[in-house]
Amino acid sequence: MPINLNLYPDNWKEIALSIKQSANWTCEWCGRPCRPPGISQKQTEQWLRDYHPEWLSHLYKVVEDDEHGTIRITKPQRFTLTTAHLDHNPANCEVDNLKALCSVLY
């Protein structure tokens, strides 16, 4: 769901970045490491292998296909961090109202 940046303060990008940095680029709900700046979606698998191998299996969705058997579908967006407003009010940027959370859990 796209966000309407008109509802956010002018310095939202800086606020969001500071929350993610404070959380060490880790989801504050599930503990999943998320890609810091400079790691593209294409680089996610190698980044996980190098720094967080215990999370590598979460990169894929495994499905069974009658024709091809077991297929692994890469889901790099599972490792994207967002800054969430706990009260769902984009204007309320108090630190205690913001959390670093995975943008896509499944």
N, C-alpha and C positions, 0 to 999 in steps of 0.2 A: 504494500500500500504506500503510495507516494505521500510525502509529507508536504504540508503547505508551510513553506519557510516564512511566510508573512506572519504566522502566529508565534514565531520564535524571536528572541532578542537578536539584535544585529551581531552579537559576538557568540552566537550559538556554537559555531564550529570550534572555537577556542574552549568553550565550556565543555562541550562533549569530549574533545580530545583530552582535557585535563582529568575528566572522570575515568576515561579508559586507561590513561597512564597511571592514575592512582590505583586502579585495579590490576595493574601489571598485565594488561591485555588478556585478562581471564574473566570469564563469566562469573558474576557474583552469585548466581543462582545454582549452576550445575558444576562450576569449576573447570569448564572446558577452556583450554588455551585458544585464543583467537588471533588471527593474523594481524600483526602490527603493520604500520605503514612500511611500504617497500616490498611486501610479500604479495605477489599477485595471485589471483585464483589459480592460474596455471602452475605456480610455484608451491601451492599448498601441500601437495603430496611430499615433495622433497623436504620442505620445511618441517613437516610432521616427522618424517623419518629421522631428520637430524636432531630435532629438539624435543619432540613429544611423541615418541613411537608408540606409547601406550594408548594414544588417541587415534592411531592410523585407521583402525577398523571402523571408526565413526565417520570416516570420509566417504564411505560407500553405502549405498542402499543395495541389498542383494535381492534379486527377483528371479523367479523361475520362469523360463520360457519354454513352451512345448517344442519349439523348433531348435533353439540354441542352448537349452539347458540353463545352468546357473549364469546369471549376468550380474556384474557389479557396475552400478551406475555411480559415477563420481558426483559428490555433493559438496563442493568447496564452500558454498555459501553457509554451510553449517559452522564454519569457523570465522564468521564475520561478527564483530562486536558492534553493538549499538548502545547509545545512552538513552535510557528509558526514564520517563517521568512517572513516578509511582502513583501520582494523583491524576495522571493523564491530562494535565494542564501544561501546555508548552510554554506558557509565560512564567510558570513557577520553577525557577532554576536554582532554588536553594539546594545546597549540597545534600542535605538529608532527604530530599525528594528525588534524587537522581541515582540510578544504579547502572553499572555496566553489565549488559545482558547479551546473550547470543541473539542475533537477529532472527535466525531460523533454527528452531529446535529439531524439526523432523524433515 
